[in-house]
């Protein structure tokens, strides 16, 4: 377990958002927690840092941006 960032989702917020995350029914199963992907997106939004400067204990840029952020942007209003 990592130390939380101020921008991380609370348990209450995650309970609201979790049902809105699409379930992956085809292809490979997810290996990264979607909550951590959202925490990375919120960290970027709050701090204003660049994609390649994500903290090392969050999922890598390729996971957050290339896979999840692009698919979520059409489904969830961030």
C-alpha positions as CSV (number, residue, x, y, z in Angstrom):
1,X,0.0,0.0,0.0
2,X,1.4,3.4,-0.9
3,X,1.0,6.7,0.9
4,X,-2.0,8.5,-0.5
5,X,-1.8,11.7,-2.4
6,X,-4.2,14.6,-1.7
7,X,-5.8,14.1,-5.1
8,X,-6.6,10.4,-4.5
9,X,-10.2,9.2,-4.5
10,X,-11.7,8.6,-1.1
11,X,-13.5,5.3,-0.5
12,X,-16.8,7.0,-0.7
13,X,-15.9,8.6,-4.1
14,X,-14.7,5.3,-5.4
15,X,-18.0,3.6,-4.5
16,X,-19.8,6.2,-6.6
17,X,-17.4,6.0,-9.6
18,X,-16.7,2.3,-9.7
19,X,-20.0,1.2,-11.3
20,X,-19.4,3.7,-14.1
21,X,-16.1,2.0,-15.1
22,X,-16.7,-0.3,-18.1
23,X,-16.1,-4.0,-17.4
24,X,-13.5,-5.5,-19.7
25,X,-15.3,-8.5,-21.3
26,X,-13.1,-9.2,-24.3
27,X,-9.3,-9.4,-24.6
28,X,-6.8,-9.6,-21.8
29,X,-8.0,-9.2,-18.2
30,X,-7.0,-5.9,-16.5
31,X,-3.8,-6.1,-14.5
32,X,-3.9,-2.5,-13.2
33,X,-6.5,-1.3,-10.7
34,X,-8.8,1.2,-12.3
35,X,-8.9,3.2,-9.1
36,X,-5.1,3.8,-9.4
37,X,-5.5,4.8,-13.0
38,X,-8.1,7.4,-12.0
39,X,-5.8,8.5,-9.1
40,X,-3.1,9.1,-11.6
41,X,-5.4,11.2,-13.8
42,X,-6.6,13.2,-10.8
43,X,-3.0,13.7,-9.7
44,X,-2.1,15.1,-13.1
45,X,-5.1,17.4,-13.1
46,X,-4.4,18.7,-9.6
47,X,-0.6,19.1,-9.9
48,X,-0.4,20.2,-13.6
49,X,2.6,17.9,-14.1
50,X,3.4,16.4,-17.5
51,X,2.5,12.8,-18.4
52,X,6.1,11.7,-18.2
53,X,6.4,13.1,-14.7
54,X,3.8,10.9,-13.0
55,X,5.0,9.7,-9.6
56,X,6.7,6.4,-9.8
57,X,4.2,4.7,-7.5
58,X,1.2,5.4,-9.8
59,X,0.6,3.3,-13.0
60,X,3.0,4.3,-15.9
61,X,2.0,6.9,-18.5
62,X,1.4,4.2,-21.2
63,X,-1.1,2.5,-19.0
64,X,-2.9,5.7,-17.8
65,X,-2.9,7.6,-21.1
66,X,-2.8,5.2,-24.0
67,X,-5.2,2.6,-22.7
68,X,-7.4,3.9,-20.0
69,X,-7.6,7.7,-20.3
70,X,-8.6,7.6,-24.0
71,X,-11.3,4.9,-23.4
72,X,-12.7,6.6,-20.3
73,X,-12.8,10.1,-21.9
74,X,-15.7,9.0,-24.0
75,X,-17.6,7.4,-21.2
76,X,-17.0,9.4,-18.1
77,X,-17.1,13.2,-17.6
78,X,-13.9,14.0,-15.7
